[in-house]
Amino acid sequence: MNKEHPPMTHPLFRRGHLLIALALSAGCSWPAAAAAPTFPPPATPVLGVNKYNLSLQYLGLASGGDGSVSWQRLGRALARKSLDDARYYNFAFLRISATGYGPRHPKDRNDLALWQSDPAKYWQIIDTMMDDVEKRHLQLVVTLNWQSMQFPNIAGETRTDMIARTGSRSFELAARYAREFVQRYRQRRAILFWELTNEMNLSADLDSQQRCERSDVAQASGDEDLYCQANGNYSTDEMLSYMRAMAAVVRAADPTRPISSGFSIPRPNANALRQSPEWKPQAGRRSQPDNEEQFAQYLKDVHAAVDIFSIHIYDGHNRSQLNRLGDKELDILNRVQNIAQSAGKQVFLGEFGDPTMDESDAGFNARVLNKLKERRVSYAAPWILEYRYSLSPNAKRTKADSFTLDPEQHMRTLNRMAQFNGPRRDTAAAPPRVVVTWPLECDTVRPGDVVTVTASADAPQQPRVELWVNQKLVGQLDQPPYAWKVPEAAQGRYDVVAKVTDSRGQHSEYQTRWNTPRNGTCEPLPLQ
């Protein structure tokens, strides 16, 4: 046994669900599509959590980061805190984006720039992420193409090129990344299963180009043509060809693990749009809602190339879909489960969430958890663990921020989710976690600037946090939000220590440093 990768203790492994075997090496030519192996479902439903930006945190690109050493150090500290929190709240896996997100348009940041310019350094960083995941006995569902305009923008093509033409530069680029990732990590215990896309089905058969040009964000950019130039339209059938080709790439590199689509619940009129896409002259009734038979057939068709059906459901967002099928609340899960089973496949509720974060027993999240158990849905993951669009205390909260599952705000919901997978795997309390989230290391700060800290502990109570600046106690707080004002500095640099203590008396600390206007140099602390 390789002692660098300790044995996993979660019931997933004890049940023998994951088959660890040597994978076949993929050649340079396109593999022929092979018959998909059969993967048995877990003995009981398994709950993970979404953490799509995990790799971005390790790269120093999350929450507005620029990839510098200071941002990498902060990102890794926040990522490790989230991994420790995921372990404490008993999540079995995290669903992540391997590729990050950007570029969304030609002027956007390329989250894969390091992979292109210095692949050895890039993979070393991802190796560190994988090591950290395995040290905590967690697993990953890895989405290999999260944002469908990323590779087209990098390649100077459109989304139509990537999805409809397997010989295009953007498809070749996406396939090369997927092959490299899967081949590198196919023998890692951290991998639960692979996922091909994120909600690619929602844009199928829509006139995405026209919709983009009309959008507020495109018009606000000042150049709608540039912002939207990579959009491109594609049909459901073209998407299915893409899925078959990409599934063949992944399965050739790793035939031992199942593959999920990453799709959301289909649009209410998905079948009607398939027959008459928006960009074609009006033919038929595009707005006609699909009946149950059409809904079932569409689900089967779009999941033909993969092993796991994927759907995403949010409170309110999918209400028309639920009502259309005559469902009582979340019985849609039962319908999808029946359709998947008739096809010999499993179901992954890849995203679910409640923007109101109702923590009561009648809240959306609580009802979902009950339905998952009742309908024996194989896998599920709420959206999203400890997400911050921006770390600046002056930044406005975004819609995405409203879903964040953070123990500082939603401990009751997290404790409810912690019960889903049975007894906690590790009953020994780990040390508490603390990170100074703002100002950034080596930033120039002035007295009165806001300091923010995040902290958590393996305990039902919030931990106590102290802020020390230049060996002087600035203040302490027994519950969040943990925030103070920067004091006057008697020297040219601020040396900062945040200390956290949990209810068991365990301690941890986080160190950082800032500049003052009188000091022009600052050496970042070592990157770990």
Buried (B, 14 or more C-beta within 10 A) or exposed (E): EEEEBEEBEBBBBEBEBBEBEEBBEBEEEBBEEEEBEEBEBBEBBBBBBBBBBBBBBBBBBBBBBEBBBBBBBBBBBBBBBBBBBBBBBBBBBBBBBBBBBBBBBBEBBBBBBBBEEEEEEBBEBBBBBBEBBBBBBBBBBBBBBBBBBBBBBBBEBBBBBBBBBBEBBBBBBBBBBBBBBBBBBBBBBBBBBBBBBBBBBBBBBBBBBBBBBEBEEBEEBEEBEEBBBBBBBBBBEBBBBBBBBBBBBBBBBBBBBBBBBBBBBBBBBBBBBBBBBBBBEEEEEBEBBBEEEBBBBBBBBBBBBBBBBBBBBBBEEBEEBBEBBEBEEBBBBBBBBEBBBEBEBBBBBBBBBBBEBBBEEEBBBBBBBEBBEEBBBBBBBBBBBBBBBBBBBEBEEEEBBEBBBBBBBBBBBBBBBBEBBEEBBBEEBBBBBBBBBBBBBBBBBEEEBBBBBBBBBBBEEBBBBBBBBBEEEBBBBEEBEBBBEBBEBEEEBBBBBBBBBBBEEBBBBBEBBBBBEEBEEBEBBEEE
